[in-house]
Amino acid sequence: MGPDGVHPRVLKELADVIVGHLSTICQWSGESGEVPENWKLAKVVLIFRQNKKEDPGNYRPVSLASVPDKIMEKAIL
């Protein structure tokens, strides 16, 4: 779950309802060159790799972005 607190399953289950609104937001974003503020935020989580848990070098940072942001990013790519 990203910083927006929306679980991906919610968007998947309600895709037919959300697609129109998400499309409007993406179109507005493309025309204005702006991205909604909450889509710019990411939650950084540390994932343990191996060895000693006390060593900070044994963790890798992973950023969790909002699901609508990921959808828009994939559409652009």
C-alpha positions in Angstrom: 0.0 0.0 0.0 1.4 3.4 -0.9 1.3 6.7 0.8 -2.3 7.4 -0.4 -3.6 4.5 1.7 -5.4 2.9 -1.2 -4.8 -0.8 -1.6 -4.2 -1.9 -5.3 -7.0 -4.5 -4.9 -9.5 -1.7 -4.4 -8.6 -0.1 -7.7 -8.6 -3.4 -9.5 -12.1 -4.3 -8.2 -13.5 -0.9 -9.0 -11.6 -0.4 -12.3 -14.8 0.0 -14.4 -15.9 2.8 -12.0 -12.6 4.6 -11.6 -11.2 4.4 -15.1 -13.2 7.5 -16.3 -12.0 9.7 -13.4 -8.4 8.4 -13.6 -8.4 9.1 -17.3 -9.6 12.7 -16.7 -6.9 13.3 -14.1 -4.2 11.9 -16.5 -5.5 14.0 -19.4 -5.5 17.1 -17.2 -2.0 16.3 -16.0 -0.7 15.9 -19.5 -2.2 19.1 -20.7 -1.2 21.2 -17.8 2.2 19.6 -17.2 1.4 19.2 -13.5 1.0 16.1 -11.4 -1.3 15.9 -8.3 0.7 16.6 -5.1 -0.2 13.4 -3.4 1.1 11.4 -6.4 4.6 13.0 -5.9 4.9 11.5 -2.4 6.5 8.1 -1.8 6.8 6.0 1.3 10.4 4.7 1.8 10.7 1.3 3.4 13.9 -0.5 4.3 14.2 -4.1 3.2 16.6 -6.3 5.0 19.1 -8.1 2.7 21.3 -10.5 4.7 23.9 -10.9 7.5 23.7 -8.7 10.6 20.6 -6.6 11.2 22.6 -4.1 13.2 24.5 -3.0 10.1 22.7 -0.3 8.1 24.5 -1.4 4.9 22.5 -4.6 5.0 19.2 -2.8 4.1 18.1 -1.4 0.8 15.5 1.4 0.5 12.4 0.7 -1.6 10.0 3.5 -2.4 6.3 2.8 -2.4 4.4 5.3 -4.7 0.7 5.6 -5.1 -1.0 3.2 -7.4 -2.6 5.8 -9.7 0.8 7.3 -10.1 2.2 4.0 -11.2 -0.7 3.5 -13.7 -0.1 6.9 -15.2 3.7 6.2 -15.4 3.1 2.9 -17.3 0.6 4.6 -19.6 3.2 7.2 -20.5 6.0 4.7 -21.1 
